[in-house]
């Protein structure tokens, strides 16, 4: 009897999920992979040793369920963020995407809407639709910036239940000032999420939205350990918010959603925050070097407060992407016309990218 092949369309999938495509970026075993904004620096060996020791201790009790409230990890995150935060203002999950999913499950869902300002992080609409809510795409200025007046006006017009503010923005790297957050918060009765996944790469004297949390019970500031902490493979994201909002997330999380091993590894890493973040300055230096060099080659490097650079003036992004691929360098076509994005890696990786781009041909 021949094998029967079932297509996705043949299954009783939810109607609102039909036609959707999953999140994904090309994965290829190339010598230089600079396409998904990872921290390409390895975890320092002395920190890795402590993490291994912490995991080994946790393994002795792995037959028991983990601490459901991940108390020690929340204390560590509160200490790291500062601003007088208490552990009851902290939440964490398996990557910042799960943190955002919890918020959407609690405050979004069928009959509700979530809004962001395009182009922005591509997971926002995917998570929104997957949890049954409707996505609304607001607009940015031609340079991808967002003004308080424009953002607030768009929010007042659309009246979303949830607003996403990516600060700084992915995939453009654009800074987002706190006056935008304040204006948007005042323009809505809904939840306002400030996604600070790349906050550690912003200038040190620029304040975080965490400073705006007092007296704003609908404000959420989300972070990740994937980028600055070089912890992408560990899958740890977290947020700071009012304790009542954190309580709401308990209604939708799965029981014991953070494993004992994840909690142990993240807590150990946070105890070495200064060492873990020591590579940030080097990454910022490579980011700025990439911006300067691609500009010298005739492209347009957009201002970035992240660990990546979006550059425009690319006549044929698909052809340029393929030419770099053929030279062993993987970067990202994020779907913005005449633009490509590259992660700032190590000095050697950045050099490999810049040499490959120059060999493709400058525009000057």
C-alpha positions, 0 to 999 in steps of 0.5 A: 500500500502506497504511503499517503502524504498529508498536507498542512491544509488537509488538517483541521487547523484553526482558520486564523492560522491558515496561511501563516508561516513560522518564524525562521532564519536561514541556518547554514554551516558557514564559517561566518554566521552573522544573521540572527543577532547572536553574541558570537563570543563564547561564554568566558571559561571561568563563568562556564565552570561556575555554570557547570557546577550549578547545573551539577548541583541542580541535577542531584534534585532533578527527580523533583519539580523545580521551584515553580516561582523561580525565587532565586532567579527573580531575586538575581534579575531584580538585583541586576536591573536595579532601580529598587525593583523587588522580586515580585516585579520580575517574571521569566520564561524560556526566552523573551518570546515566551515572556511576550507570549505570556503577556499576549495570552493574559491580555490579548486573545480573540477579539483583542488587538496588538499593535507595533510600528513596522518594520519591527520584530517579526515575532510580534505579529506571529505571537499575536495571531497565534494567540488569537488576537489581531495584529495592527501595523503602525508606521514609522518615519522614513528613517525608521524613527518614531516620534512621541506625537506620531506614536501616540496619535496612531495608538489613540486612533487604533485603540489596541489592547497591547502596544509593542515598542521595540527599544532599540528597534529590531531589525533597524537598530533605531533608538527609542527615547523614553518620551515615546514610551511616556506618550504611548502609555498616556494614549492608551488604557492597554498594556504597553510592552517596551522590548529592551532585548538590545538595551545593553548595547545602547549608550551607557548614559541613556536611561532604560524604560525600567525607570518609568515603571513606578506608578505605571501598572500597565507598563512592561519592560522585557529583556533577554539573556540571549544577546549581551549575556551570550546565552542564546542557547540557554533560552532565558528571557525576563520582564519587570512590571507591577506585581499585579501584572506579574500575577496575571501571567501566572494564570497562563503559564504552564506549571513549572515552566522553567526547569531547575537546570535553566534556573541554575544556569541563569542564576550562575550567569547573573552572578558574573554579570560584569564578566559576562557583559565585558564583551559588550564594548568590543561588540559595540566597537565592531558595530561602529566599525561595520557602520563606518566601513559599509558607509565608505563602500557607498551604502547607507548604515542606519544608526544602531544601538544594538549588536547589528547594523542595517544598511541600505542602498543595496541594489539587489539584496537577494543577489548581494546576500547570495554573493556573500553566502558564496564567500562563506558569510551569512547575513540577513535579508529582513525584507526591507527593500534595498536593505540587508542586516549584519550582526556585529561579531568578533573582530575576525568575523567582522573583517571577513564580512567587510572583506566579502562585501568589498569583493562583491563591489562597492557603490562609491 
